[in-house]
């Protein structure tokens, strides 16, 4: 869960590009409360790199906080942006 100024600044598109470059699977979407939710699956080292990158985000983002949760649900397919929920 990523909060701050993270919607309307290209965060989802940036995340898709970055996660794809790192070889990750998963998805990213905007939430109605203004946060961005992302799920990353893949090699642990690449996930950790992605989480670190998410702390900065794209140029116009201002990330205030990131909450990381671990779960065991399977994630398959290429990394993608999802609709806002």
N, C-alpha and C positions, 0 to 999 in steps of 0.2 A: 504494500500500500504506500503510495507516494503522495505526499501532500505539499501544498504551497501553490505557487503560480505554475501549474502544470497542465492546464487545459487552455486551448487556443494559442499555443506556442509551438505546435508541431511535435509534442512529446511522443505521441503514439507512433508517428511515422519515424521519428528518430529511433525509438525503441525497436521497431521492426528491423530497421537497417542494422543497428548495432547487434541485436541478438542473432540475426541471420549471419552476420560476419563472424560471430563467435561460435556458430554451429549449434545454437540452442533451438529447442522446440518450445512451444507455449503460445501465449497470447497476451495482449494488452488492451485495456478498455478504459474509457472515462466513466466515472460514477457521477450520479446526480448531485452528490454532496461536494463536488469539485476535486475529488481525489482521482488518481489514476491507479488502477489495479493491474498488476502484471503477474504472470505465472511463467517461471523459467524451468526448463528441464534439460538435462544434459550433463556433461562432465562438471564435477564440483568446482574445479578451478575456473572454468568458464562462467559458471553461475556467479561465483564470487567476483569475477571481473565485471560482470554485468551489473551486479548490485552496486559496486563502487562507482561505475559509470553513471548509474541512475541518480546518484547523489548530486551530480552536476546537471545531467540532462542536456538538452539542446541549448543553443545560445540565449534564447529569450526566456527560458524557464528560471524559476527561483524555487528550488527545492528546500522546504523547511524541515521535513521529516520523512523517514522511511521506516516502515514496520515490516520486519521479515518474519514470515511464518513458514514452517516446514510441514509438508504433508506428503503422503505416499500415493496419492491418486496418479494414475498413469496419464501422461500427456504425450500425444502422438501428432505427427504431421508438422509441416513447416510453421515457423513463427508467424503470427498474423495479428492484425488489429481487429477488434470486435466492436460491435455497436455499443453505444452508451447505454448503461442500465441504471 
